């Protein structure tokens, strides 16, 4: 039998039972559409998550924290200090650590980042704010590459750069319930009061007020810098010393965190590994991205699997339709054989019909799945907040291979479902088929 | 004389539950090329089974059928399919036309399995429809044709691959007297054109067109005398039964 004759016969046969073919194909349409839509959703979520992550965090950056590992400790720890004991076995971040990390190949910058040891409230008139105060040993925070809403990135003593969220979080402590929140002050370029608070051993509260000028405001990015107020490390150290009532020696007490930058993003993971080997904790956006990617691959498989369940139901539908068709057309099969069709011809015809149902359903599913994916994106772009870093804000993402894969898969589902009924048809004894009532 | 179809000790047994039915019980038969053989016999005598075995639609339990020097029992499924495609044309009592195809498509249907082109198929179908007098009905579906016309389409279909043997199983069984007679004449024309025709029938008129007549009873070939005696015996027994009942 020529392929073109086979194809014509299959199309004729499918055309003879349009209603039933369409009803069976609807199952495949739903299955294929859900496979495409769910996988697109998983890929879209992955892209959205990773692009946002890449936006908020610099791929060249490695964050280093004190080590708690069992690795050999290189320096003596565990003596008493103003801020409390350093736990035994903890590997602290010292100025020497900075030098050690700077010596690693590919490292361009190592700078400490330090938090405040007590309570500090930022005041603008009667309005108050509790920013997350971070001391940095930098003249210019531009190296962090945070986008700025306004002002400058250079930082001097008596100055601060605040996050976009901090700039919007001034509140009135005397506000009564039901009262409208106060209008947010424009603090850029303003000198505000920072009130530091400590308690004596007798429980007496002592306040210290310092004036601080807001020289820059960072853009909001739904990230850590939103709630930060950057100040100079030497200034913060002085405040911490006032709070603790003792001198701070970073060689002894260590820094909270070090920020390391690699020359090239590809080196970030290597540097992080090297720092980890030195006994500290190091994390990079790269490793986070990798972790997120592997999570989303699992999500894609799970989503694809859920879609595949509907395809499985559709496959049972195809098998049932083909089994019914073969019962109804038993005499026709007998006739085919009587006029010289081989078992292979009969098998090809019925498998072709089953594949045809899968293919038709697959086409419908691709159209609906792809269309649904585009529709979801339109809805998402209308309702989801825009990303200041220009990361993709898509709900779904349908790669070119997915519809093609889904179409092939749907056709394969058709073939596999039609296999048993078609084999039964092919192996019918002609005379029995002709006598079938 | 050349033997075209040689049948030796042909047996076909069906096992139905615990009982065994011998549909054919040792048939020996020689059919010469270009003959018109009519197989007569009551229902259950095995005549259709014989036709199916000659046509390669079923396999015998034992015995042999040699057609044109080729033993059918040695053929595999593909070879049997090729034999049916090239050597045999079937005509059935219930026509077996595909309801969704028109007359011309039905006639050309066997050619789809014979690697022929569309054009060849159309030309040949029209030629054959003309030969059976239905060229003006080429585009009609089977439901738009009378029984006699449907059987003519089936006859045209049986000829489409130019087979040497025409096997007809009760071809007039579903037709009225006049249409049935027309089909007999058509089969006679095919015989005269050189086809070897074997017809299984109950219709005694078919004998007028035949060159050979075979009588089957309980799966065996019997003489005309035995066949007539059996028929008469059946009748007498029934009459006797009825008489007894009345008295």
Interface residues (C-beta under 8 A of the other chain):
Chain A: X1 X2 X5 X8 X9 X12 X16 X331 X332 X334 X335 X336 X337 X338 X339 X340 X341 X342 X343 X344 X345 X429 X430 X431 X434
Chain B: X52 X55 X57 X58 X77 X78 X81 X82 X84 X85 X86 X90 X92 X96 X98 X100 X101 X109 X110 X112 X113 X114 X115 X157 X161
